[in-house]
Amino acid sequence: MKPSLVVLAAGVGSRYGGLKQIDKLGPTGETIIDYSVYDAYKAGFGKVVFVIRKSIEADFKEAIADKYSGKIEVDYVLQEIDKTPYSFDTSHRQKPWGTGHAVLMAAEKVNENFAVINGDDFYGADAFLQMKSFLGKNTGKKGTFSMVGYYLENTLSENGFVSRGLCQVDENGILTDVTEFTKIQEVKGEIVFEDKDGISKNLERNSLVSMNFWGFTPDLFPNLKELFIEFLKENAQSEKAEFYIPFAINDLIKANKASAEVLSTTASWFGVTYREDREMVVETLKELHDKNIYPSPLW
């Protein structure tokens, strides 16, 4: 069975100033998502499931759905604040509960091995080939996960802070720990972040980071649900707390319920966190088409 691709596309784009998921960035009007679906289709994925919000459903489907017809199966699920394992007052929340919550929404549509990506990031064709190979070799297994790792220095924005999950691996390339760092930026040739006390500290340029390109077996879903319930017991009244995928995988690894292999790739990553990132992304995509790495139009 071909693996599926789950695309997290429910973000509000507050720092970008709009729906970057459907912004036309390619030379013939392509979105970032178009490139990910194209690379996944070419690599051998059989279905794509988009996690979106009700408020953007109509615009998203108009911009995305029809172009993939006859190429790859397409489905949708909605991530809303009140879509949780039990009911409670959510009137204090302005946005859903994070990437872990988003992945959990796809459980009703995915029964096979699957990959997860962000809808506003470009991951590169080789990353999808590596992930498809891994998922294909591990059909029927449980708790056998993977992650595509990128070097920290290649994932920064020139236009503001970013948050990254820094990864530790053992001698066999198996993930042992993920630590989330926030307010990362390059200052005078050094990569720094702010700790919880607001103190600036350095990070290594070649640190391996998670860019939310994960590979999972479907037994992730019941384990993720249990962790989300525990998260909600502590954070149900929070206005900002989020349930992140790296934190959840970290917990499963430490509980010996899963392992995650870090996959090497020759692909380059880039994204559109801020509106100011747009020009660079447009130029980079044009270069990829000019070099015939991608056809024009893409679909």
C-alpha positions as CSV (number, residue, x, y, z in Angstrom):
1,M,0.0,0.0,0.0
2,K,1.3,3.4,-0.9
3,P,2.0,5.8,2.0
4,S,-0.1,8.9,2.6
5,L,1.1,12.5,3.1
6,V,-0.6,14.6,5.8
7,V,-0.1,18.4,5.1
8,L,-0.6,20.7,8.1
9,A,-2.3,23.8,6.6
10,A,-4.5,25.2,9.3
11,G,-2.1,28.0,10.4
12,V,-3.5,31.5,10.6
13,G,-0.3,33.2,9.1
14,S,-0.3,36.0,11.7
15,R,3.4,36.8,11.1
16,Y,3.0,36.5,7.3
17,G,0.0,38.7,7.1
18,G,-2.2,36.2,5.2
19,L,-2.8,32.7,4.1
20,K,0.7,31.7,3.0
21,Q,-0.6,28.2,2.3
22,I,-2.3,29.4,-0.9
23,D,-0.1,32.3,-1.8
24,K,1.0,32.0,-5.4
25,L,4.8,31.9,-5.3
26,G,5.9,29.9,-8.3
27,P,6.5,31.4,-11.8
28,T,3.1,30.1,-13.0
29,G,1.1,30.6,-9.9
30,E,2.3,27.6,-7.9
31,T,1.9,27.5,-4.1
32,I,4.5,26.0,-1.7
33,I,2.0,23.1,-1.2
34,D,2.0,22.4,-4.9
35,Y,5.7,21.5,-4.9
36,S,5.3,19.2,-1.9
37,V,2.4,17.3,-3.4
38,Y,4.3,17.1,-6.7
39,D,7.4,15.7,-5.0
40,A,5.3,13.3,-3.0
41,Y,3.5,12.1,-6.1
42,K,6.7,11.6,-8.0
43,A,8.2,9.7,-5.0
44,G,5.3,7.3,-4.9
45,F,2.8,8.6,-2.3
46,G,-0.8,7.6,-3.0
47,K,-2.9,10.1,-1.1
48,V,-2.6,13.6,0.5
49,V,-4.7,14.6,3.5
50,F,-4.9,18.4,4.2
51,V,-5.5,19.5,7.7
52,I,-7.2,22.9,7.4
53,R,-9.7,25.2,9.3
54,K,-13.4,25.6,8.5
55,S,-12.8,29.4,8.0
56,I,-10.4,28.8,5.1
57,E,-12.0,25.6,3.6
58,A,-13.6,27.2,0.6
59,D,-10.6,29.4,-0.4
60,F,-8.2,26.5,0.2
61,K,-10.1,24.0,-1.9
62,E,-10.6,26.5,-4.7
63,A,-6.8,27.1,-4.8
64,I,-5.6,23.6,-4.3
65,A,-7.9,20.7,-5.1
66,D,-8.7,20.6,-8.8
67,K,-5.1,20.6,-10.1
68,Y,-4.3,17.2,-8.5
69,S,-7.3,15.4,-10.1
70,G,-6.3,12.1,-11.6
71,K,-2.8,12.3,-10.2
72,I,-3.1,11.7,-6.4
73,E,-6.1,11.1,-4.1
74,V,-7.0,14.1,-2.0
75,D,-8.9,14.4,1.2
76,Y,-9.5,17.0,4.0
77,V,-9.9,17.1,7.8
78,L,-10.7,20.1,9.9
79,Q,-8.7,21.3,12.9
80,E,-10.8,23.3,15.2
81,I,-10.3,24.5,18.8
82,D,-13.2,22.3,20.1
83,K,-12.2,19.1,18.3
84,T,-10.7,17.5,21.4
85,P,-11.0,14.0,23.0
86,Y,-13.5,15.5,25.6
87,S,-15.6,18.6,25.8
88,F,-14.7,21.7,27.9
89,D,-15.0,25.5,27.6
90,T,-12.7,26.7,24.8
91,S,-14.0,30.3,24.6
92,H,-10.6,31.6,25.8
93,R,-8.7,30.1,22.8
94,Q,-8.1,32.0,19.6
95,K,-6.3,29.2,17.7
96,P,-6.1,25.3,17.8
97,W,-3.8,23.3,20.0
98,G,-0.7,23.0,17.8
99,T,0.9,20.5,15.4
100,G,0.3,17.4,17.5
101,H,-3.4,18.3,17.6
102,A,-3.4,18.8,13.9
103,V,-1.9,15.3,13.2
104,L,-4.4,13.7,15.5
105,M,-7.2,15.1,13.3
106,A,-6.0,13.0,10.4
107,A,-6.6,9.7,12.2
108,E,-10.0,9.3,10.7
109,K,-8.5,9.4,7.1
110,V,-5.2,7.5,7.5
111,N,-4.8,3.8,8.0
112,E,-1.4,3.3,6.4
113,N,2.1,4.5,7.0
114,F,2.2,8.2,6.4
115,A,4.4,11.3,6.4
116,V,3.6,14.7,7.9
117,I,4.8,18.1,6.7
118,N,4.1,21.8,7.2
119,G,2.0,23.4,4.4
120,D,4.2,26.5,4.2
121,D,7.6,24.8,3.9
122,F,9.6,23.6,0.9
123,Y,11.4,20.3,1.6
124,G,12.9,19.2,-1.7
125,A,12.4,16.1,-3.9
126,D,15.1,14.0,-2.3
127,A,13.5,14.3,1.2
128,F,10.3,12.8,-0.2
129,L,12.2,10.0,-1.9
130,Q,14.1,9.2,1.4
131,M,10.8,9.2,3.3
132,K,8.9,7.1,0.8
133,S,11.7,4.5,0.9
134,F,11.7,4.4,4.7
135,L,7.9,4.1,5.0
136,G,7.8,1.4,2.3
137,K,10.4,-0.7,4.2
138,N,8.5,-0.5,7.4
139,T,4.9,-1.4,6.4
140,G,3.1,-3.3,9.1
141,K,5.6,-2.4,11.8
142,K,4.7,-0.5,15.0
143,G,6.4,2.5,16.6
144,T,8.9,2.7,13.7
145,F,9.1,6.4,13.0
146,S,11.5,8.7,11.1
147,M,12.4,12.3,10.6
148,V,14.1,14.3,7.9
149,G,16.8,16.4,9.6
150,Y,18.2,19.7,8.3
151,Y,21.1,21.8,9.5
152,L,20.1,24.8,11.7
153,E,22.1,27.3,9.7
154,N,20.0,26.4,6.6
155,T,16.7,27.0,8.3
156,L,16.9,30.6,9.5
157,S,15.0,33.7,8.3
158,E,16.7,36.9,7.6
159,N,13.6,38.7,8.7
160,G,12.9,37.6,12.3
161,F,13.0,35.0,15.0
162,V,12.3,31.3,14.4
163,S,11.6,28.3,16.6
164,R,13.3,25.0,16.0
165,G,13.4,21.5,17.6
166,L,17.1,20.6,18.0
167,C,17.8,16.9,17.8
168,Q,20.2,14.5,19.5
169,V,21.0,11.2,17.8
170,D,22.9,8.1,18.8
171,E,25.7,6.4,16.8
172,N,23.1,4.6,14.7
173,G,21.3,7.8,13.6
174,I,18.4,7.1,15.9
175,L,16.8,10.1,17.5
176,T,17.3,10.3,21.3
177,D,15.9,13.7,22.2
178,V,14.3,16.8,20.7
179,T,14.6,20.1,22.5
180,E,12.5,23.1,21.4
181,F,14.3,26.4,21.2
182,T,12.6,29.7,20.5
183,K,13.6,33.2,19.3
184,I,16.5,31.9,17.2
185,Q,18.3,34.3,14.9
186,E,21.7,35.0,13.5
187,V,23.4,38.0,15.1
188,K,26.9,39.1,13.9
189,G,27.7,35.7,12.5
190,E,26.5,33.8,15.5
191,I,23.3,31.8,15.9
192,V,21.7,32.7,19.2
193,F,18.4,32.1,21.1
194,E,16.8,33.5,24.2
195,D,16.3,31.2,27.1
196,K,13.3,31.3,29.5
197,D,15.0,34.1,31.4
198,G,15.6,36.2,28.3
199,I,19.3,35.6,28.3
200,S,20.9,35.2,24.8
201,K,22.9,32.0,24.2
202,N,24.7,30.5,21.3
203,L,23.7,27.4,19.2
204,E,25.9,25.4,16.9
205,R,25.4,26.1,13.2
206,N,25.4,22.5,12.2
207,S,22.9,21.4,14.8
208,L,20.4,19.0,13.4
209,V,16.8,20.3,13.6
210,S,13.4,19.0,12.9
211,M,11.4,20.9,10.3
212,N,8.3,18.9,10.9
213,F,8.9,16.3,8.2
214,W,8.0,13.1,10.0
215,G,7.3,9.5,9.0
216,F,4.9,7.5,11.1
217,T,3.2,4.1,11.4
218,P,-0.6,4.4,12.1
219,D,-0.2,3.2,15.7
220,L,1.0,6.8,16.4
221,F,-2.6,7.9,16.6
222,P,-3.8,6.1,19.8
223,N,-0.5,7.0,21.6
224,L,-0.8,10.6,20.4
225,K,-4.4,10.7,21.7
226,E,-3.3,9.6,25.2
227,L,-0.6,12.2,25.3
228,F,-3.0,14.9,24.1
229,I,-5.4,14.0,26.9
230,E,-2.6,14.4,29.4
231,F,-1.7,17.7,27.9
232,L,-5.2,19.0,28.1
233,K,-5.6,18.0,31.7
234,E,-2.8,20.5,32.5
235,N,-3.4,23.1,29.8
236,A,-7.1,23.2,29.0
237,Q,-7.5,26.7,30.4
238,S,-4.4,28.1,28.7
239,E,-4.7,30.7,26.0
240,K,-1.4,29.9,24.3
241,A,-0.1,26.4,25.2
242,E,0.4,24.1,22.2
243,F,0.8,20.4,21.8
244,Y,3.8,20.0,19.5
245,I,4.8,16.9,17.5
246,P,8.4,16.9,18.6
247,F,7.4,16.9,22.3
248,A,5.0,14.0,21.7
249,I,7.6,12.0,19.9
250,N,10.1,12.8,22.6
251,D,7.7,11.4,25.2
252,L,7.1,8.2,23.2
253,I,10.8,7.6,22.7
254,K,11.6,8.0,26.4
255,A,8.7,5.6,27.2
256,N,10.2,3.0,24.8
257,K,7.0,3.1,22.7
258,A,8.7,4.3,19.5
259,S,12.0,4.9,17.8
260,A,12.7,7.5,15.2
261,E,15.5,7.3,12.6
262,V,16.9,10.5,11.3
263,L,17.1,10.4,7.5
264,S,19.8,12.1,5.6
265,T,18.9,14.1,2.5
266,T,20.6,16.3,-0.1
267,A,17.5,18.5,-0.3
268,S,17.4,22.1,0.7
269,W,14.7,23.5,2.9
270,F,13.2,27.0,2.8
271,G,10.0,28.5,4.1
272,V,7.8,31.6,4.3
273,T,7.6,32.6,8.0
274,Y,7.4,36.3,7.4
275,R,6.1,38.4,4.6
276,E,9.7,39.6,3.9
277,D,10.7,36.0,3.2
278,R,8.4,36.0,0.1
279,E,10.8,37.6,-2.3
280,M,13.6,35.1,-1.6
281,V,11.2,32.2,-2.0
282,V,9.8,33.5,-5.3
283,E,13.4,34.0,-6.7
284,T,14.5,30.5,-5.5
285,L,11.5,28.8,-7.1
286,K,12.1,30.6,-10.4
287,E,15.6,29.4,-10.4
288,L,14.5,25.8,-9.9
289,H,12.2,26.1,-12.9
290,D,14.9,27.8,-15.0
291,K,17.2,24.9,-14.2
292,N,14.4,22.5,-15.3
293,I,14.3,20.8,-11.9
294,Y,10.5,21.5,-12.1
295,P,8.3,21.8,-15.2
296,S,6.3,24.9,-16.0
297,P,3.5,24.8,-15.2
298,L,4.1,22.3,-12.3
299,W,0.7,20.5,-12.7
